[in-house]
Amino acid sequence: DAGITQSPRYKITETGRQVTLMCHQTWSHSYMFWYRQDLGHGLRLIYYSAAADITDKGEVPDGYVVSRSKTENFPLTLESATRSQTSVYFCASSEGGIGDNEQFFGPGTRLTVL
Amino acid sequence: AQSVAQPEDQVNVAEGNPLTVKCTYSVSGNPYLFWYVQYPNRGLQFLLKYITGDNLVKGSYGFEAEFNKSQTSFHLKKPSALVSDSALYFCAVRAILTGGGNKLTFGTGTQLKVEL
């Protein structure tokens, strides 16, 4: 199916565990993004990638790691999960740079860290 | 720093009535402004954007937004609301990251509730 998908959709984990959230897009968009959505904060950018093997920090990158070995995939890893990382995580992609083209969002992953 | 503010957490409107969801912005330079909508358990969907040109921007699902430079506002509007328009609406502005790249800065969202 065309589009942008995220897995898992729901995840419960424990403090200190490593967790990887997957994101896959079929449009061959150059740019991909990870956001977290929290009440009272809207969406905040964690990391983004302009192309395969090019990644950069957003506004809240601490505690997260990303990689982009293939254009279509952009996994987000929480190396040692903390309760403050309980959130809904959205992956997005766009053809061009941020702010120039619309971003297409995945359905989200709801992560709970106990 | 670039930012947007959505002063209303919730807006209630009767079906068939016009609706307005407010957004004000603060940027240095020319603003790139966006509206996105989020339905329950879904990701955000793009509605419209303003980069330059006509101050009235038309978007998806009959929505439009009016850019007002003097008031630094970018309010979302629709002439006749539908119950199916009930959702969470986000205003966003292009901003500059500390490292030099761009990002979208989102407002905190406004919950629109359209009632029969």
Interface residues (C-beta under 8 A of the other chain):
Chain A: I4 G40 H41 G42 L43 R44 L45 Y48 A50 D56 K57 G58 E59 F90 A92 G97 I98 G99 D100 E102 Q103 F104 F105 G106 P107 G108
Chain B: Y32 F34 Y36 N41 R42 G43 L44 Q45 F46 K49 F90 R94 A95 L97 G99 G101 N102 K103 L104 F106 G107 T108 G109
